Structures are given as structure tokens and as C-alpha cells.
Amino acid sequence: GGLGPGGGTGARGTIGGTHIGNRGRIQPNDTNNHGSAHGGNVMRWLDEVGAICGMRHAGETCVTASVDDLDFEQPIPQGETCVVVGYAYATGRTSIRVRLRAFHEDPRTGERERTTDSRFVFVAIADDGSPVPVPDLTVGSERCEELRRAALDGERGQ
């Protein structure tokens, strides 16, 4: 299993420019013994999308530094589609904070429910593996400000 391609929805250097979506159908080899997506697979898909969000902003390879939150709220049944969406919402000197969410989606109707909410931190690195500075992230639009605020509120447990 795996998730297919997705793309950003805004200008480079903005939150919208890092907004990535990806989806894939949950196959038998993606599941645990309860017939739903294995949490480790969901985490891998979140990590892959998050790294792309970070790379889209930094213009550099990004590696996972930490997973600050990872809440599995409900299972994703075999046969359903897993949709992963993410966006960068804050930067440090060499780091990028990314909010990532997963949803289960009925492939026939498109109806979806959130299953996972998380925040990852990625570090931009040079070819030799050393951290490199990342540009500041700008909001870009009212919708992007709402996304940023939602991610920051989640950090504070609101």
C-alpha cells in the first residue's frame, strides 16, 4: 500500500504553498489483526506527507525531528480510503512545524471523517546532513491564518 501524489495550493513561502494532500485505499497488507489500517502505516503516511510539506517550504531535504502529538481517534477500515493532509504552520531557525491529519473516506461517496490529528517537527538539511536555515513562513490568506491558528491552538491543547 501507499498513497498517491498530491500538491500544494498556494504560493511558495506561504502556508498555502505547503498544503499537501495524499490518498490511498486501505489494502489487506496495510491492516492490523482488527481489519483496520495499522497505526504504524498511518504514521508513516503522515511522516511522508509532512516531509514533503517541509521540503516544499524549505527547498531542502527535510527529516523528522520529533512527533509532538499523534492522536488516533478512530480506525480506518480495510477498503476505505485514507486521506492525509498537511501544511507547515510555523518555522524555527532550521525547523518547520507541520500539522498533519488523516481521514477515512468512503471511496464511493467521498464522505470523510477525521481519524488522526498530529503535529510533527522537521529539520531542513544540506546534502552532508547538517541543518540549514529555513525561510520565514508567511500566512498568505485569511484561510491560511485559520489553519495556522488551528494548529497553534492544538499545540496548546485547546
mmCIF file of the C-alpha atoms, coordinates in Angstrom:
data_MODEL
# 
_entry.id   MODEL 
# 
loop_
_atom_site.group_PDB 
_atom_site.id 
_atom_site.type_symbol 
_atom_site.label_atom_id 
_atom_site.label_alt_id 
_atom_site.label_comp_id 
_atom_site.label_asym_id 
_atom_site.label_entity_id 
_atom_site.label_seq_id 
_atom_site.pdbx_PDB_ins_code 
_atom_site.Cartn_x 
_atom_site.Cartn_y 
_atom_site.Cartn_z 
_atom_site.occupancy 
_atom_site.B_iso_or_equiv 
_atom_site.pdbx_formal_charge 
_atom_site.auth_seq_id 
_atom_site.auth_comp_id 
_atom_site.auth_asym_id 
_atom_site.auth_atom_id 
_atom_site.pdbx_PDB_model_num 
ATOM 1   C CA . GLY A 1 1   ? 0.000   0.000  0.000  1.00 0.00 ? 1   GLY A CA 1 
ATOM 2   C CA . GLY A 1 2   ? 0.845   3.630  -0.211 1.00 0.00 ? 2   GLY A CA 1 
ATOM 3   C CA . LEU A 1 3   ? -0.628  6.960  -1.023 1.00 0.00 ? 3   LEU A CA 1 
ATOM 4   C CA . GLY A 1 4   ? -0.694  8.642  -4.424 1.00 0.00 ? 4   GLY A CA 1 
ATOM 5   C CA . PRO A 1 5   ? 0.538   12.129 -5.364 1.00 0.00 ? 5   PRO A CA 1 
ATOM 6   C CA . GLY A 1 6   ? -0.765  15.450 -4.034 1.00 0.00 ? 6   GLY A CA 1 
ATOM 7   C CA . GLY A 1 7   ? 0.125   19.114 -4.483 1.00 0.00 ? 7   GLY A CA 1 
ATOM 8   C CA . GLY A 1 8   ? 0.321   22.486 -2.774 1.00 0.00 ? 8   GLY A CA 1 
ATOM 9   C CA . THR A 1 9   ? -2.439  25.066 -3.075 1.00 0.00 ? 9   THR A CA 1 
ATOM 10  C CA . GLY A 1 10  ? -0.641  28.425 -2.712 1.00 0.00 ? 10  GLY A CA 1 
ATOM 11  C CA . ALA A 1 11  ? 2.469   30.499 -3.316 1.00 0.00 ? 11  ALA A CA 1 
ATOM 12  C CA . ARG A 1 12  ? 5.878   29.313 -2.153 1.00 0.00 ? 12  ARG A CA 1 
ATOM 13  C CA . GLY A 1 13  ? 6.812   30.639 1.267  1.00 0.00 ? 13  GLY A CA 1 
ATOM 14  C CA . THR A 1 14  ? 3.187   30.677 2.420  1.00 0.00 ? 14  THR A CA 1 
ATOM 15  C CA . ILE A 1 15  ? 1.183   28.199 4.463  1.00 0.00 ? 15  ILE A CA 1 
ATOM 16  C CA . GLY A 1 16  ? -0.943  27.500 1.378  1.00 0.00 ? 16  GLY A CA 1 
ATOM 17  C CA . GLY A 1 17  ? 2.158   26.689 -0.634 1.00 0.00 ? 17  GLY A CA 1 
ATOM 18  C CA . THR A 1 18  ? 2.923   23.840 1.775  1.00 0.00 ? 18  THR A CA 1 
ATOM 19  C CA . HIS A 1 19  ? -0.613  22.400 1.849  1.00 0.00 ? 19  HIS A CA 1 
ATOM 20  C CA . ILE A 1 20  ? -0.298  18.811 0.593  1.00 0.00 ? 20  ILE A CA 1 
ATOM 21  C CA . GLY A 1 21  ? -2.909  16.086 0.267  1.00 0.00 ? 21  GLY A CA 1 
ATOM 22  C CA . ASN A 1 22  ? -2.490  12.391 -0.462 1.00 0.00 ? 22  ASN A CA 1 
ATOM 23  C CA . ARG A 1 23  ? -4.780  9.373  -0.510 1.00 0.00 ? 23  ARG A CA 1 
ATOM 24  C CA . GLY A 1 24  ? -4.693  5.626  -0.808 1.00 0.00 ? 24  GLY A CA 1 
ATOM 25  C CA . ARG A 1 25  ? -7.066  2.714  -0.368 1.00 0.00 ? 25  ARG A CA 1 
ATOM 26  C CA . ILE A 1 26  ? -6.513  0.536  2.698  1.00 0.00 ? 26  ILE A CA 1 
ATOM 27  C CA . GLN A 1 27  ? -5.490  -2.888 1.386  1.00 0.00 ? 27  GLN A CA 1 
ATOM 28  C CA . PRO A 1 28  ? -5.211  -6.147 3.381  1.00 0.00 ? 28  PRO A CA 1 
ATOM 29  C CA . ASN A 1 29  ? -1.417  -5.753 3.734  1.00 0.00 ? 29  ASN A CA 1 
ATOM 30  C CA . ASP A 1 30  ? -1.957  -2.277 5.319  1.00 0.00 ? 30  ASP A CA 1 
ATOM 31  C CA . THR A 1 31  ? -4.099  -3.648 8.161  1.00 0.00 ? 31  THR A CA 1 
ATOM 32  C CA . ASN A 1 32  ? -3.685  -4.944 11.680 1.00 0.00 ? 32  ASN A CA 1 
ATOM 33  C CA . ASN A 1 33  ? -5.459  -8.059 13.013 1.00 0.00 ? 33  ASN A CA 1 
ATOM 34  C CA . HIS A 1 34  ? -8.617  -5.988 13.577 1.00 0.00 ? 34  HIS A CA 1 
ATOM 35  C CA . GLY A 1 35  ? -9.097  -5.271 9.859  1.00 0.00 ? 35  GLY A CA 1 
ATOM 36  C CA . SER A 1 36  ? -8.197  -1.582 10.048 1.00 0.00 ? 36  SER A CA 1 
ATOM 37  C CA . ALA A 1 37  ? -5.150  0.415  8.985  1.00 0.00 ? 37  ALA A CA 1 
ATOM 38  C CA . HIS A 1 38  ? -2.113  -0.416 11.125 1.00 0.00 ? 38  HIS A CA 1 
ATOM 39  C CA . GLY A 1 39  ? -1.146  2.638  13.185 1.00 0.00 ? 39  GLY A CA 1 
ATOM 40  C CA . GLY A 1 40  ? 2.462   2.338  12.060 1.00 0.00 ? 40  GLY A CA 1 
ATOM 41  C CA . ASN A 1 41  ? 1.377   2.622  8.429  1.00 0.00 ? 41  ASN A CA 1 
ATOM 42  C CA . VAL A 1 42  ? -0.744  5.683  9.198  1.00 0.00 ? 42  VAL A CA 1 
ATOM 43  C CA . MET A 1 43  ? 2.223   7.238  10.996 1.00 0.00 ? 43  MET A CA 1 
ATOM 44  C CA . ARG A 1 44  ? 4.491   6.522  8.004  1.00 0.00 ? 44  ARG A CA 1 
ATOM 45  C CA . TRP A 1 45  ? 1.993   8.158  5.614  1.00 0.00 ? 45  TRP A CA 1 
ATOM 46  C CA . LEU A 1 46  ? 1.733   11.210 7.895  1.00 0.00 ? 46  LEU A CA 1 
ATOM 47  C CA . ASP A 1 47  ? 5.537   11.411 8.070  1.00 0.00 ? 47  ASP A CA 1 
ATOM 48  C CA . GLU A 1 48  ? 5.929   11.195 4.279  1.00 0.00 ? 48  GLU A CA 1 
ATOM 49  C CA . VAL A 1 49  ? 3.371   13.939 3.623  1.00 0.00 ? 49  VAL A CA 1 
ATOM 50  C CA . GLY A 1 50  ? 4.851   16.067 6.409  1.00 0.00 ? 50  GLY A CA 1 
ATOM 51  C CA . ALA A 1 51  ? 8.352   15.816 4.961  1.00 0.00 ? 51  ALA A CA 1 
ATOM 52  C CA . ILE A 1 52  ? 7.013   16.950 1.587  1.00 0.00 ? 52  ILE A CA 1 
ATOM 53  C CA . CYS A 1 53  ? 5.279   19.918 3.258  1.00 0.00 ? 53  CYS A CA 1 
ATOM 54  C CA . GLY A 1 54  ? 8.598   20.840 4.872  1.00 0.00 ? 54  GLY A CA 1 
ATOM 55  C CA . MET A 1 55  ? 10.582  20.401 1.651  1.00 0.00 ? 55  MET A CA 1 
ATOM 56  C CA . ARG A 1 56  ? 8.040   22.467 -0.273 1.00 0.00 ? 56  ARG A CA 1 
ATOM 57  C CA . HIS A 1 57  ? 8.716   25.359 2.097  1.00 0.00 ? 57  HIS A CA 1 
ATOM 58  C CA . ALA A 1 58  ? 12.432  24.951 2.785  1.00 0.00 ? 58  ALA A CA 1 
ATOM 59  C CA . GLY A 1 59  ? 13.513  23.987 -0.718 1.00 0.00 ? 59  GLY A CA 1 
ATOM 60  C CA . GLU A 1 60  ? 15.764  21.450 1.026  1.00 0.00 ? 60  GLU A CA 1 
ATOM 61  C CA . THR A 1 61  ? 15.526  17.855 2.172  1.00 0.00 ? 61  THR A CA 1 
ATOM 62  C CA . CYS A 1 62  ? 13.668  17.640 5.486  1.00 0.00 ? 62  CYS A CA 1 
ATOM 63  C CA . VAL A 1 63  ? 13.968  14.914 8.101  1.00 0.00 ? 63  VAL A CA 1 
ATOM 64  C CA . THR A 1 64  ? 11.747  14.135 11.065 1.00 0.00 ? 64  THR A CA 1 
ATOM 65  C CA . ALA A 1 65  ? 12.986  15.653 14.323 1.00 0.00 ? 65  ALA A CA 1 
ATOM 66  C CA . SER A 1 66  ? 10.009  14.896 16.561 1.00 0.00 ? 66  SER A CA 1 
ATOM 67  C CA . VAL A 1 67  ? 6.379   13.930 16.720 1.00 0.00 ? 67  VAL A CA 1 
ATOM 68  C CA . ASP A 1 68  ? 4.805   16.321 19.198 1.00 0.00 ? 68  ASP A CA 1 
ATOM 69  C CA . ASP A 1 69  ? 1.263   14.923 19.070 1.00 0.00 ? 69  ASP A CA 1 
ATOM 70  C CA . LEU A 1 70  ? -0.221  11.852 17.432 1.00 0.00 ? 70  LEU A CA 1 
ATOM 71  C CA . ASP A 1 71  ? -3.805  11.075 18.359 1.00 0.00 ? 71  ASP A CA 1 
ATOM 72  C CA . PHE A 1 72  ? -5.548  8.099  16.776 1.00 0.00 ? 72  PHE A CA 1 
ATOM 73  C CA . GLU A 1 73  ? -9.225  8.997  17.195 1.00 0.00 ? 73  GLU A CA 1 
ATOM 74  C CA . GLN A 1 74  ? -10.827 6.145  15.245 1.00 0.00 ? 74  GLN A CA 1 
ATOM 75  C CA . PRO A 1 75  ? -9.808  3.294  12.922 1.00 0.00 ? 75  PRO A CA 1 
ATOM 76  C CA . ILE A 1 76  ? -9.630  3.365  9.128  1.00 0.00 ? 76  ILE A CA 1 
ATOM 77  C CA . PRO A 1 77  ? -11.319 0.155  7.919  1.00 0.00 ? 77  PRO A CA 1 
ATOM 78  C CA . GLN A 1 78  ? -9.905  -2.014 5.145  1.00 0.00 ? 78  GLN A CA 1 
ATOM 79  C CA . GLY A 1 79  ? -11.422 -0.979 1.818  1.00 0.00 ? 79  GLY A CA 1 
ATOM 80  C CA . GLU A 1 80  ? -11.855 2.641  2.846  1.00 0.00 ? 80  GLU A CA 1 
ATOM 81  C CA . THR A 1 81  ? -9.607  5.403  1.557  1.00 0.00 ? 81  THR A CA 1 
ATOM 82  C CA . CYS A 1 82  ? -7.077  7.059  3.853  1.00 0.00 ? 82  CYS A CA 1 
ATOM 83  C CA . VAL A 1 83  ? -6.707  10.752 3.078  1.00 0.00 ? 83  VAL A CA 1 
ATOM 84  C CA . VAL A 1 84  ? -3.714  12.550 4.615  1.00 0.00 ? 84  VAL A CA 1 
ATOM 85  C CA . VAL A 1 85  ? -3.478  16.348 4.564  1.00 0.00 ? 85  VAL A CA 1 
ATOM 86  C CA . GLY A 1 86  ? -0.757  18.528 5.987  1.00 0.00 ? 86  GLY A CA 1 
ATOM 87  C CA . TYR A 1 87  ? 0.655   22.021 5.996  1.00 0.00 ? 87  TYR A CA 1 
ATOM 88  C CA . ALA A 1 88  ? 3.529   23.907 7.594  1.00 0.00 ? 88  ALA A CA 1 
ATOM 89  C CA . TYR A 1 89  ? 2.329   26.433 10.152 1.00 0.00 ? 89  TYR A CA 1 
ATOM 90  C CA . ALA A 1 90  ? 5.476   27.704 11.905 1.00 0.00 ? 90  ALA A CA 1 
ATOM 91  C CA . THR A 1 91  ? 9.245   27.767 11.492 1.00 0.00 ? 91  THR A CA 1 
ATOM 92  C CA . GLY A 1 92  ? 12.294  27.949 13.700 1.00 0.00 ? 92  GLY A CA 1 
ATOM 93  C CA . ARG A 1 93  ? 15.859  28.641 12.563 1.00 0.00 ? 93  ARG A CA 1 
ATOM 94  C CA . THR A 1 94  ? 16.245  25.242 10.839 1.00 0.00 ? 94  THR A CA 1 
ATOM 95  C CA . SER A 1 95  ? 12.918  23.610 11.716 1.00 0.00 ? 95  SER A CA 1 
ATOM 96  C CA . ILE A 1 96  ? 9.431   23.516 10.299 1.00 0.00 ? 96  ILE A CA 1 
ATOM 97  C CA . ARG A 1 97  ? 6.330   22.579 12.308 1.00 0.00 ? 97  ARG A CA 1 
ATOM 98  C CA . VAL A 1 98  ? 3.710   20.699 10.300 1.00 0.00 ? 98  VAL A CA 1 
ATOM 99  C CA . ARG A 1 99  ? 0.132   19.818 11.214 1.00 0.00 ? 99  ARG A CA 1 
ATOM 100 C CA . LEU A 1 100 ? -0.970  16.510 9.741  1.00 0.00 ? 100 LEU A CA 1 
ATOM 101 C CA . ARG A 1 101 ? -4.397  14.922 9.766  1.00 0.00 ? 101 ARG A CA 1 
ATOM 102 C CA . ALA A 1 102 ? -5.721  11.652 8.411  1.00 0.00 ? 102 ALA A CA 1 
ATOM 103 C CA . PHE A 1 103 ? -9.308  10.902 7.440  1.00 0.00 ? 103 PHE A CA 1 
ATOM 104 C CA . HIS A 1 104 ? -11.139 7.797  6.391  1.00 0.00 ? 104 HIS A CA 1 
ATOM 105 C CA . GLU A 1 105 ? -13.124 8.384  3.245  1.00 0.00 ? 105 GLU A CA 1 
ATOM 106 C CA . ASP A 1 106 ? -15.800 6.243  1.661  1.00 0.00 ? 106 ASP A CA 1 
ATOM 107 C CA . PRO A 1 107 ? -14.451 5.700  -1.867 1.00 0.00 ? 107 PRO A CA 1 
ATOM 108 C CA . ARG A 1 108 ? -17.988 5.576  -3.301 1.00 0.00 ? 108 ARG A CA 1 
ATOM 109 C CA . THR A 1 109 ? -19.448 8.723  -1.735 1.00 0.00 ? 109 THR A CA 1 
ATOM 110 C CA . GLY A 1 110 ? -16.421 10.824 -0.754 1.00 0.00 ? 110 GLY A CA 1 
ATOM 111 C CA . GLU A 1 111 ? -17.805 11.217 2.781  1.00 0.00 ? 111 GLU A CA 1 
ATOM 112 C CA . ARG A 1 112 ? -14.958 11.544 5.249  1.00 0.00 ? 112 ARG A CA 1 
ATOM 113 C CA . GLU A 1 113 ? -14.298 11.617 8.970  1.00 0.00 ? 113 GLU A CA 1 
ATOM 114 C CA . ARG A 1 114 ? -11.105 12.622 10.746 1.00 0.00 ? 114 ARG A CA 1 
ATOM 115 C CA . THR A 1 115 ? -9.252  9.685  12.268 1.00 0.00 ? 115 THR A CA 1 
ATOM 116 C CA . THR A 1 116 ? -5.883  11.135 13.259 1.00 0.00 ? 116 THR A CA 1 
ATOM 117 C CA . ASP A 1 117 ? -4.541  14.549 14.260 1.00 0.00 ? 117 ASP A CA 1 
ATOM 118 C CA . SER A 1 118 ? -0.840  15.234 14.730 1.00 0.00 ? 118 SER A CA 1 
ATOM 119 C CA . ARG A 1 119 ? 1.993   17.743 14.769 1.00 0.00 ? 119 ARG A CA 1 
ATOM 120 C CA . PHE A 1 120 ? 5.475   16.843 13.531 1.00 0.00 ? 120 PHE A CA 1 
ATOM 121 C CA . VAL A 1 121 ? 8.697   18.864 13.530 1.00 0.00 ? 121 VAL A CA 1 
ATOM 122 C CA . PHE A 1 122 ? 11.072  18.535 10.575 1.00 0.00 ? 122 PHE A CA 1 
ATOM 123 C CA . VAL A 1 123 ? 14.599  19.874 10.171 1.00 0.00 ? 123 VAL A CA 1 
ATOM 124 C CA . ALA A 1 124 ? 15.935  21.060 6.826  1.00 0.00 ? 124 ALA A CA 1 
ATOM 125 C CA . ILE A 1 125 ? 19.307  19.538 5.990  1.00 0.00 ? 125 ILE A CA 1 
ATOM 126 C CA . ALA A 1 126 ? 22.075  20.059 3.443  1.00 0.00 ? 126 ALA A CA 1 
ATOM 127 C CA . ASP A 1 127 ? 23.479  17.223 1.328  1.00 0.00 ? 127 ASP A CA 1 
ATOM 128 C CA . ASP A 1 128 ? 26.024  16.491 4.087  1.00 0.00 ? 128 ASP A CA 1 
ATOM 129 C CA . GLY A 1 129 ? 23.222  16.089 6.666  1.00 0.00 ? 129 GLY A CA 1 
ATOM 130 C CA . SER A 1 130 ? 23.903  19.308 8.559  1.00 0.00 ? 130 SER A CA 1 
ATOM 131 C CA . PRO A 1 131 ? 20.928  21.542 9.479  1.00 0.00 ? 131 PRO A CA 1 
ATOM 132 C CA . VAL A 1 132 ? 20.343  24.562 7.243  1.00 0.00 ? 132 VAL A CA 1 
ATOM 133 C CA . PRO A 1 133 ? 18.283  27.697 7.879  1.00 0.00 ? 133 PRO A CA 1 
ATOM 134 C CA . VAL A 1 134 ? 14.725  27.834 6.574  1.00 0.00 ? 134 VAL A CA 1 
ATOM 135 C CA . PRO A 1 135 ? 12.933  30.941 5.323  1.00 0.00 ? 135 PRO A CA 1 
ATOM 136 C CA . ASP A 1 136 ? 10.202  32.585 7.365  1.00 0.00 ? 136 ASP A CA 1 
ATOM 137 C CA . LEU A 1 137 ? 6.708   31.317 6.667  1.00 0.00 ? 137 LEU A CA 1 
ATOM 138 C CA . THR A 1 138 ? 4.053   33.858 5.737  1.00 0.00 ? 138 THR A CA 1 
ATOM 139 C CA . VAL A 1 139 ? 0.332   33.405 6.186  1.00 0.00 ? 139 VAL A CA 1 
ATOM 140 C CA . GLY A 1 140 ? -0.804  34.417 2.693  1.00 0.00 ? 140 GLY A CA 1 
ATOM 141 C CA . SER A 1 141 ? -4.608  34.493 3.166  1.00 0.00 ? 141 SER A CA 1 
ATOM 142 C CA . GLU A 1 142 ? -7.406  34.507 5.706  1.00 0.00 ? 142 GLU A CA 1 
ATOM 143 C CA . ARG A 1 143 ? -7.885  30.743 5.222  1.00 0.00 ? 143 ARG A CA 1 
ATOM 144 C CA . CYS A 1 144 ? -4.178  30.176 5.903  1.00 0.00 ? 144 CYS A CA 1 
ATOM 145 C CA . GLU A 1 145 ? -4.433  32.248 9.080  1.00 0.00 ? 145 GLU A CA 1 
ATOM 146 C CA . GLU A 1 146 ? -7.302  29.979 10.202 1.00 0.00 ? 146 GLU A CA 1 
ATOM 147 C CA . LEU A 1 147 ? -5.140  26.906 9.520  1.00 0.00 ? 147 LEU A CA 1 
ATOM 148 C CA . ARG A 1 148 ? -2.193  28.390 11.432 1.00 0.00 ? 148 ARG A CA 1 
ATOM 149 C CA . ARG A 1 149 ? -4.381  29.345 14.371 1.00 0.00 ? 149 ARG A CA 1 
ATOM 150 C CA . ALA A 1 150 ? -5.956  25.839 14.479 1.00 0.00 ? 150 ALA A CA 1 
ATOM 151 C CA . ALA A 1 151 ? -2.509  24.214 14.558 1.00 0.00 ? 151 ALA A CA 1 
ATOM 152 C CA . LEU A 1 152 ? -1.217  26.544 17.281 1.00 0.00 ? 152 LEU A CA 1 
ATOM 153 C CA . ASP A 1 153 ? -4.398  26.048 19.347 1.00 0.00 ? 153 ASP A CA 1 
ATOM 154 C CA . GLY A 1 154 ? -3.831  22.289 19.073 1.00 0.00 ? 154 GLY A CA 1 
ATOM 155 C CA . GLU A 1 155 ? -0.300  22.727 20.463 1.00 0.00 ? 155 GLU A CA 1 
ATOM 156 C CA . ARG A 1 156 ? -1.794  24.425 23.485 1.00 0.00 ? 156 ARG A CA 1 
ATOM 157 C CA . GLY A 1 157 ? -4.429  21.720 23.944 1.00 0.00 ? 157 GLY A CA 1 
ATOM 158 C CA . GLN A 1 158 ? -7.332  23.989 23.042 1.00 0.00 ? 158 GLN A CA 1 
# 
